[in-house]
Amino acid sequence: MFNDIGPMELVTLVVLAVLIFGPDKLPKLIQDVSGFIRKIRSFSETAKADIRAELGPEFKDFEFEDLNPKTFVRKQLMDNDDLGLKEIRNSFDLRKDMEEVADAVHGRESASTGSAGSTTAANGSAAGVAGTPDLLKKRDKLDPGERPPYDADAT
């Protein structure tokens, strides 16, 4: 709760408490505050025990910390592998997939699907590989008998 309080802040709080309440009233105040905190904790534990007793034996493993959404999700999804989520999570290799997409866009052969005998053009595209078009090279003329490309969206 007070993890971010440094030693200087703690000393400052103690000095302020002594100045505000005085050295004669401070021990009684500390005793009253600690008794109040003990009462609150015992009230909380009693309430938890009453709730568990009312819920019945089927909720004997119920923990109030599970009501925190972050804890609930972590317990149900991350620790429980009934659904095979760890396998699915480990099967994704986003960096590899992004490299494959980048290689496909730039017309390069990816390392995972690359072949030793592929010829690459001077601009880095895989022009000599069968089945992969060279997206960087523009053709000046159409071959004889070839129809020009038709773009239905452009007309």
Protein Blocks (a to p, Z undefined) as FASTA:
>chain_A
ZZmbcfklmmmmmmmmmmmnopklmmmmmmmmmmmmmmmmmmmmmmmmmmmmmnommlmm
pcfklmpmklmmmmmmmmpcklommmmmmmpcfklmmmmmmmmmnopacfklpcfkbccd
fkopafkbghiacfkbccfbdcehiacdddfklZZ
